[in-house]
Amino acid sequence: MVCGFPTALAIEGLRSLAGFDAVPPEGEDVPAPAPPRAKPTPPPVTPEGELTAAISRDLRSKLDLVRELGRGAPDVTSEMCQAALNEAEGRMSEALDVLRQAQARLETETDDLLRRRLAALEERRTALQQTGVRFAIADDLQRLRDAIEGDRREEAVGLLADTERRIAQFESDWKGLQGLLTQIDGLRSEAANLGIPLGEISSELEGIRDRLGGSPLTEQSLDEAAQDAAQTLMLLHEAIPTSLEEELGRHEVTLNSFPEDHPPSAIARRLHVEASRHLKKGRLSDAVASVRELRHQLEILAQEPPPAAPQAAEGDGAGVPLDESESEALDRLLKKARSLAARVRTLPPDSDTARDAAMQIREATDHLRERRLKEADLTLTRLMRMLAYETPRS
């Protein structure tokens, strides 16, 4: 051959290229192809093997079920692995014993876990009842108890998960409602101490408490009670500021009758500033406390001799001359506004006082622009009193 392939191996070369179906050179005998190998026949399934497979399927389904219980769920995966190894090595009896033990342990531990979780649910229900409320879960607990005692584990697992979800939602919603009721009680008590009329708010609160102490609550009835409580709290947040603003307005008139340099009224002026600031910030409890102290200081001032009539002092806004013209009043108030604006710039820029003062400066400027001189004077006077109790930025 030209290519150099040995002529004695020509037949093997043809076989390798074309297979046994290729036509060999004339005169050569070709052996017949070997028959195809038959597939190995699996060994017959023994009764032990069938029982092992059945127990394994049962264990897998039960493991999928108990995993729904989450924390503390029993697990026999290691026993199933050991049984599989024994079966692969032909030790069927040992594999069957391992699976039977795993099956018994899984059922026992599942029943124990269900009973413990049922007891925990009953304790949580008792704890809720001790706070003064009953929830409609007695029937759910009884169905769960019956399923556990009747060895209906699949039904028991489903009931347990649903009951735990319901009672957790009850606990969360009840905690939120308790917070609302605590706020309402606190504000109502403070308002009552100040003699602030609350109208129908008290009756609304009593109605909510009657419903909570009545028949067992469902999710819907608890949600309705929470909505009513939120509405009542909103009414309080509307009624109390309105009454406090009116009262502070009356007290401001009283304080304006005292000279700015009148020492006995200094504490009352400071309390008036504090109460106004708390009210603007929505801190109702602090505002009520400041108003209560302000009332006490005004009672003390009422027992003192009446002060002398305030005298006008240029630039300080302590009083207004009776014969002052509009242009003179405007000029005086502009000077007062510029002086106070310079004072505001000495405050820490990020403080609440600086922001409040800037708002009052703008408010006074708007009044002056529209020639509402009386309103501008009152606004600037409030600002001056507020700044009197602030420390300038160093």
NORJOGI-V618027 format. One record per backbone hydrogen bond with DSSP energy under -0.5 kcal/mol. CO is the residue of the C=O (numbers start at 1). NH is the residue of the N-H. If there is no record, write none. Layout:
# NORJOGI-V618027
co-><CO CO>
nh-><NH NH>
This chain:
# NORJOGI-V618027
co-><1 6 7 9 10 11 12 13 14 14 15 19 22 25 29 46 47 48 49 50 51 52 53 54 55 56 57 58 59 60 61 62 63 65 66 67 70 76 77 78 79 80 81 82 83 84 85 86 87 90 91 92 93 94 95 96 97 98 99 100 101 102 103 104 105 106 107 108 109 110 111 112 113 114 115 116 117 118 119 120 121 122 123 124 125 126 127 128 128 129 134 135 137 138 139 140 141 142 143 144 145 146 147 148 151 152 153 154 155 156 157 158 159 160 161 162 163 164 165 166 167 168 169 170 171 172 173 174 175 176 177 178 179 180 181 182 183 184 185 186 187 188 189 190 191 191 192 198 199 200 201 202 203 204 205 206 207 208 209 211 212 217 218 219 220 221 222 223 224 225 226 227 228 229 230 231 232 233 234 235 236 238 239 240 241 242 243 244 245 246 247 248 249 250 251 252 253 254 255 259 261 262 263 265 266 267 268 269 270 271 272 273 274 275 276 277 278 279 282 283 284 285 286 287 288 289 290 291 292 293 294 295 296 297 298 299 300 301 313 313 321 325 326 327 328 329 330 331 332 333 334 335 336 337 338 339 340 341 343 344 346 348 351 352 353 354 355 356 357 358 359 360 361 362 363 364 365 366 367 368 371 372 373 374 375 376 377 378 379 380 381 382 383 384 386 387 390>
nh-><4 9 10 13 14 15 16 17 18 19 19 22 24 28 31 50 51 52 53 54 55 56 57 58 59 60 61 62 63 64 65 66 67 68 69 70 73 80 81 82 83 84 85 86 87 88 89 91 90 92 95 96 97 98 99 100 101 102 103 104 105 106 107 108 109 110 111 112 113 114 115 116 117 118 119 120 121 122 123 124 125 126 127 128 129 130 131 131 133 132 217 137 141 142 143 144 145 146 147 148 149 150 152 151 153 156 157 158 159 160 161 162 163 164 165 166 167 168 169 170 171 172 173 174 175 176 177 178 179 180 181 182 183 184 185 186 187 188 189 190 191 192 193 194 195 196 195 201 202 204 205 206 207 208 209 210 211 212 213 214 134 136 222 223 224 225 226 227 228 229 230 231 232 233 234 235 236 237 238 239 240 242 243 244 245 246 247 248 249 250 251 252 253 254 255 256 257 257 258 262 263 265 266 269 270 271 272 273 274 275 276 277 278 279 280 281 283 282 284 287 288 289 290 291 292 293 294 295 296 297 298 299 300 301 302 303 303 304 316 317 324 329 330 331 332 333 334 335 336 337 338 339 340 341 342 343 344 345 346 347 393 351 355 356 357 358 359 360 361 362 363 364 365 366 367 368 369 370 372 371 373 376 377 378 379 380 381 382 383 384 385 386 387 388 389 390 392>
